[in-house]
């Protein structure tokens, strides 16, 4: 087989002149073509892979710059659909960039298109490794900072760093990082080591967040889904929220399948007499038992008696039943419960014929969930919780004595965010 020769020159120049650029472009090699590649390089020598990353063998195109702020290979696209650097591979890496200093392994800058685009049918679309700087850094004023696509089970973008950030993306108007998946996870974050968290937030070893979002005005983390959960959390505590004045704001119905404990509560509605200008608040009725309340009005028959029918599940749900009777229109000193609840009904007697009687019946829950989750009205704090409070400010104690801080020391409070932001 005859050896492969250099490519044939294409007809016609592209019209690009590096000397006319502002500032002028200094170059080691310049190739110009109106229809083909400006420079084409090929090599048959394979590279090697070691602990520090991939080492190129005979490079098809190799760019080296000895200056401290120089760039080995720089790709720039000025057209709206051009690509600054394009790497395509059937099974290997589309573009591999390695840096031993503080500069990026691969830097792509684009006016409208993608800064760096990597496409692979089996391997990684873009892979960047750095021992100090960013593995991959992409910046765009309109398009994607970094875009990676893989079609055969690979990863669209893989970035690793031993000390710097594995992946960093900045955008003025677009998304800093956009993760999209039809069946998998859009963005997956994992932490199993010490991490400062950024913005001066400190986390102890193995306690840094898998994903952390920080914003001074918008949402720190925003989740949206058409048909499933906008945000799903699984853990020893699924969600921990700390906010002022509200730790949570739910604009819709809330369903809780377990117990709901609170320091207090009630209803908060628009005032029925002046809904435009005022609110009306009522507190919940509290009890040391899981108590159910039923009430109504009965009209006594010509014998001064009445039978009240309760729901057909009353007996199955309630025990320790108690009664209250109030006569309307006149005294009824002999009014009484003549027959307690049996087969979901009770009887009233001792009133005047035709008299109306208001009744109230309460019962303590005895269903399966209530029996396995009884209310402990007077409970003791755990040894490590003693000296801490659910509401330290109500007892004249500092916020650091809150049980919530004790249970979740990794939680970044609003006050600490503001303090750290002012220092930065």
N, C-alpha and C positions, 0 to 999 in steps of 0.2 A: 504494500500500500504506500502510495506516495505521501510525503510529509505535507502537513497543512501549512500553507503559506500565509503571509499577511493579507488582510482583507483588501479588496479593491476599493480605490477611492470613488466616492459617489460624485455624480455630476452636479456642479453648482455649489457655491458657498451658501452658508446660512445667513450671512449678513451680520453675524455677531463679531464684534471687535473688542477684545478685553481691554485694549488701551483707551477705548472711549467710554468705559464704565465709570461711574462716579461713586466711590473712588476707583481708579484704575485697578484691574485685577492682575496681580502678579502670579505667574504660573511657572511650573516646571515643564509641563507638557501641555500643548494645546492642539486639539484635533477639531476640525471644522467640517460639518456636512449639513446640507440642506434637507436631506431625507433619511440618512442613516445615522449611526452612532458617531459621535465626535471622536471618541477613543474606544477601541475594543482591545481588551487584553485577555489572554487565555494561558492556562498552565496545566500540565498533566501531573504535577506533583501533589499528592494529597497532604492535608494538614494533620495535626495530632491534637489530642485532647488530654489535658492534664488537670491538676487541682486548681490552677489559676485560670482555666478556661481553654478556649480553642486557639491553637497556634497555627497560623497560616503556613502552608508549605510554599510552593511556587505560586505566588499570588497572580491572579489574572490582572488585577490593577492594585497597586500598592502605593499609598500616599504617606509620606513621612514628613513631619515638620519638627524641627529641633527647638523652635521658639516656645517660651513658657505658655503663651496664650494662642499658639498656632493650632491649625486643624490639619490632620493628616489627609482627609478627604472631605471636601465640602460640596454639597449639592444644592443648587438653587433653581427654582422654577418660577418664572415671572408670568407665564401664561395662566389663564384661569383653570385649565385642566392638566397642566404639566405636572410631572413628578420630579421632585428634587433628586431623590435617590431611589432607584427601583432595583430590588433584588428578587430574582425568581429562581426557585430550585425545585427539582423533581422529588428529591428526598432529603437533601441536606438543608443547610441554613441559607435563607435568601440573602440576608446581609448580616455579617458578624462584625462587631466593632469592639476593640479592646483598648483600654486606657490604663496606664499604670500611675498616672498623675491625677490631677484634680479636674481635668477636662473630660467631657463626655466621650464614651467610646464611639458613638455615632451621633452627629448633630445634624438635624434637618430643619431648614427654615423655609417657609412658603408663604406667599402673599395671600393666595386664595385656596389652593389645593392642600393636600396632605403634606406635612413636613417630612414624614417618612412613611412609606407604605411597604409592607412585607407580605408576600403571598406564598404559601407552600401547600402542596397537596398531601404531605405526610409529616414533614418536620415543622420546626417553629417558623412562623412568619418573620419575626424579628427577635433576635437574641442579643442581649447586651450584658457584658460582664465588666465590672470595675472593682479594683481593690481599694479605691479611695473616693472617687467621684461617683456620678450617677451612671448606672448601667445604661439607661436610655433616657434621653431628655428631648421632649418634643414641644415646640412652641408654635402656635398659630394665632393669627389675628381674626380669622373667620372660620377656617375648617377645623379638622381634628388635629390635635397636637401629635398624637400617635395613633395609627390605625393598623390593626393586625387581624388577618383572617386565616383560619386553618379549616380544611374541609375533611380531614381524615382522622379525627380523634386527637390531633395535636393541639397545642395552645396557640391562640392568636398572637399573643405577646408574652414573652418570658423575660423577666429582668431579675438579675441577682447582684447583690453587692455585699462585700464583707464588712463595710463600715458605713458607706453612704446609703442613700435611699435606693431600693431596688428599682422603683419606677417613680418618676416625677413628671407631671404634665401640667402645663399652664396654658390657659386660654383667656383671651380678653372678652369674647362674647359667646363662644361655644362651650362645650363641656370639657373640663379638665381631663376627666377620664370617663369614658362611656363603655359600659359593659352590657352586651346583649346576648341572650341565649334563648333558643327555642325550647329546649328540654332540660338544660343544665342550669348552672348558677351564673347570673350576670357578672357579679363581682364577688370573689371569695377572699376574705381576709383571715389570716391565722396568726396567732402570737403564741410563742412558747419560749420566750427569752426576755431579757431586760430591754425595755424600750422607754425612752424619755417621753414619747407621745407627741412632741412638738409643742410650740408656743410656751415652753417652760413647764409644761405639766409633767410631773414626775410619777412614775409607777414603779412599784417594787417588782423584783424578778418574777416573770411568768404571770403578771397581773395586768399587763398592758392590753388595750382592747384589740380584738381582731380587726375591727373596722371602727375608725373614729372620724367623726365629722365635726368641724368647728366653723361657726359663722357668727359674726358680730351683729348681723341684722336679719338674715334669713334663717332657714331651718338648718340645724346642724346636720341632721340626716333626714332625708325625705324619701318615702316609699310610696309607690302607686301601683295598683293592679286593677285590671278591668273585672276579673272574675275571682281572684283569690285574695289572700290577705295582703294589704299594703305593707305591713311589717309583721314579721313573726319572730318571736324570741323564745328560746328554750334554754334553761339553765337552772341552777339551784334557786335563783330568783329570776324569773323570766325577764322582767323589766324593772329597773330601778330608776326613778325619776325624782329630781330635786329641782324645784323652781320657786321663784318668788314673783308675783303673789300666788301662782298656781303651779303645782307639780304636774298636773294633767288637765287637759281641756278636751272633753269628749263631746262632739257635736252630733249626737244621735243616740240610739239605744245602746246600752251596755249590758252584756250577759256575763254573769259570773257563776260558774258551776260549783265553786268551793265556797268557803266562808269569807265574808266581807267584814273586816274589823275597822273601826274608825274612832277618832276621838270625839266626834260629834257629827251632826248632820241634820238635814231638813230639806224643805222645798223652797225654791227661789223662783217666783213667777212674776209676770207683769201684774200690777195691782188691778184687781177687777173693777174698782171704781175710777181709777185714773191710770190706765195702762200706758199712756203716752209719757207720763212723767214720773211714775213711782213704781217701786217693787213691793212685793208682799212676801215675807219669810215666816215659815213655821218650822219648829224643831220636831224631830222624830220622837215618838214615845219610847222610852227605854225600859227594859225589864231584865232581871237576872235569869229569866227563862226564855225559851223559844215559845212565846205566847201568841195564840190566835184569838181574835176578837170577832164576835158575831153579835148583831143587834137588829132590832126591829120593833114594830108596834102591833099589838094584838087587841082585838075587840072581844070583850067577854060576852058569853051567851046569856040566855035568860036565867041561868043558874049561877052566873058570876064566875064561869070557868072558861078556859080556852086551852087548846092543844097547839103547840108550835112545832111545825115540821122543819127539821134541819136538813142540810144536804146529806145525800145517802152515803157519803164518805166520812161523815163527822166522827162516828165511833172509831173508825180505823185510824184516824189522824190524831185524835185528842184523848188526853187523860187529865186527871185532877181538875174536873170541870167546876166552875164557880158561876154564880148567878147574881144579877141585879134586877130589881123590879121597881118601877115608878108609876104610880097612878096619876092619870090626867083628869082634871076637872073637879076633883074633890078628894078628900082623904079616904084611904082604904086600909085601916089598921089591921085587918085580917088577911090582907093580900099575902099570898105565899106560893112557893113551889110545891104543888101537891104530888107531883111525880117527877123525879129527876130524869136525866137523859137516859133513854133506853130505846134501842132500835132507831136511833137518830131522831128522837122527838122527846119533848118534855111538856108537862101540864101546869097550868096556873089556876088558882082558885082563891076564893075569899074576897072578891070584888063585887061591885054592884052590877046588875045586868046592863049590858050595853056600854059599860065603861071601857075606855081605852087605856092600855097599859104598855108603857115602854119597857122593853126587856133587853138585857145584855148578858151574853154568855161568853166566858173565856175558857180556853183550854190550853194545856201544854202539849207541844208536839211529841208524838211517840212513833213517828215513821222511822224507817230503817236508817236514813241519813242522820236524823236527829239523835238516834240512840248511839250511833258510832261517832258522833261529833258533839258531845255534850258541852254546854257552856260552863266554863269554870269561872265563877263570879269573883272569887278571891284567890288569885294565883300569885305565886312567888317568882321573883326574877331569878334568872340563872346566876350562878356565882360571878361570872365575868360581866354581867349586866348591872350588878349592884353598884350604886354610885352614878349610874347613867339614867337618863330620863327620856320618855317619849316626847315630852314638851318641856325642854329645859328652861326656855324663856319664861314659862308660866310659873316656875319655881325660883326665878331669879338666878338661874345658872347660865353659864356661857353656852354657845352653840356647840362647842367641842364636846360637851357632856351628853350629846344626843345619842340614843341607842342606835339610830340610823347610821351615824358616823362609825359607831363601833362595829356594826354588822357589815358595813360596806365602806371600808376605808379607802377603796380605790375610786369612789365616786368623786368626780370633779364638780364642785359646787359653783353656783353662779358668782359668788363673791370671789372665789379663787380665780375664776376665769377673768373677771374684771381686773383683779390685782395683777395677774400675770400679763394681761394685755397692756396695762399701763407701764410695766417694766420693759416690755419689748420695744 
